[in-house]
Amino acid sequence: MGKTILLVEDEKLIQDLLVRKLLAQGYRVEVAGDGEEALEKIRQLLPDLILLDIILPKKDGMEVLEQVHGDKVLSQIPVIIISNSGQPVEIDRARELGAVDWLVKAEFDPQEVIEKVRAQVGL
């Protein structure tokens, strides 16, 4: 089985689309629908990559990123943000907290997600 990707996304449509695309590329995919579940799964799975939405129930993506960034082991996991916002202030904050890349939902094409995942973890 390929690398493990944790997709943290609460929008079912986007979740299903990305899971299908990633599985078709040979990745192992786990899903979390909120920030608390994401943190549990990150600690449990130690995924190779995290695709993280910013606006989430319970804990938002920035809170998840802060906790990941503050942990010596977890901070080694690359994080790509997937968000509706492309605000420079949010992007800068996410980068400060260790995010390696950023995708704006309204503009992304699933193939672009695959390319960004490959750039971080290979196949």
C-alpha positions in Angstrom: 0.0 0.0 0.0 1.2 3.5 -0.7 1.8 6.5 1.5 -0.9 7.4 4.1 -2.7 10.7 3.5 -5.0 12.1 6.2 -7.7 14.2 4.7 -9.3 16.7 7.2 -12.4 18.0 5.5 -16.0 18.4 6.6 -17.6 19.0 3.2 -18.7 15.5 2.1 -18.6 16.4 -1.7 -15.0 17.5 -1.6 -14.1 14.6 0.8 -15.5 12.0 -1.6 -13.9 13.5 -4.6 -10.4 13.7 -3.1 -10.6 10.3 -1.5 -11.5 8.8 -4.9 -8.7 10.6 -6.6 -6.1 9.8 -4.0 -7.1 6.1 -3.8 -6.9 5.8 -7.6 -3.3 7.1 -7.4 -2.4 4.3 -4.9 -2.4 6.3 -1.7 -3.9 5.0 1.5 -6.5 7.6 2.7 -7.9 8.3 6.1 -10.6 11.0 6.7 -11.4 13.2 9.7 -14.4 15.5 9.6 -13.5 17.9 12.4 -10.4 19.2 14.2 -10.6 17.1 17.3 -10.9 13.9 15.2 -8.0 15.1 13.1 -5.6 15.5 16.0 -6.6 12.0 17.3 -5.9 10.4 13.9 -2.7 12.4 13.4 -1.3 11.0 16.7 -2.6 7.5 16.0 -1.6 7.1 12.3 1.4 9.4 11.9 0.4 10.0 8.3 2.9 10.8 5.5 0.9 13.9 4.6 -2.1 15.9 6.0 -4.6 17.7 3.7 -6.2 20.2 6.1 -9.2 22.4 5.7 -9.2 25.6 7.8 -12.9 26.0 8.6 -13.9 22.9 10.6 -16.2 21.9 13.5 -14.9 21.6 17.0 -11.3 22.9 16.3 -10.4 24.9 13.2 -7.5 24.0 10.9 -5.3 26.7 12.4 -5.7 25.2 15.9 -4.8 21.8 14.5 -1.8 23.2 12.7 -0.7 24.9 16.0 -0.8 21.7 17.9 1.0 19.7 15.1 3.6 22.4 14.8 4.2 22.4 18.5 5.0 18.7 18.6 8.5 17.5 17.8 7.3 14.3 16.0 4.1 15.6 14.4 5.8 18.8 13.1 7.8 16.6 10.6 4.5 15.7 8.8 4.0 17.9 5.7 0.6 19.8 5.7 -1.2 21.2 2.7 -4.0 23.6 3.5 -7.2 23.3 1.5 -9.4 26.3 2.1 -12.1 28.5 0.7 -9.9 31.5 1.6 -6.8 32.6 -0.2 -6.3 35.6 2.2 -2.5 36.4 2.4 -2.8 36.9 6.2 -4.1 33.3 6.6 -1.6 31.9 4.1 1.3 33.6 6.0 0.0 32.3 9.4 -0.3 28.8 8.0 3.2 28.9 6.6 4.5 30.2 10.0 2.9 27.1 11.5 4.6 24.8 9.1 2.2 24.4 6.2 4.1 23.5 3.0 1.5 24.5 0.5 -2.0 26.0 0.0 -5.0 25.3 -2.3 -8.1 27.4 -2.7 -11.1 25.2 -3.0 -12.9 27.4 -5.5 -10.0 27.3 -7.8 -8.4 23.9 -7.4 -8.6 21.0 -9.8 -8.3 17.5 -8.2 -5.3 16.8 -10.5 -3.6 19.8 -8.9 -4.1 18.3 -5.5 -2.5 15.0 -6.7 0.5 16.9 -8.1 1.0 18.8 -4.8 0.7 15.6 -2.8 3.2 13.9 -5.1 5.6 16.8 -4.8 5.6 16.3 -1.0 5.6 12.5 -0.5 6.0 10.9 -3.9 3.9 7.8 -4.6 
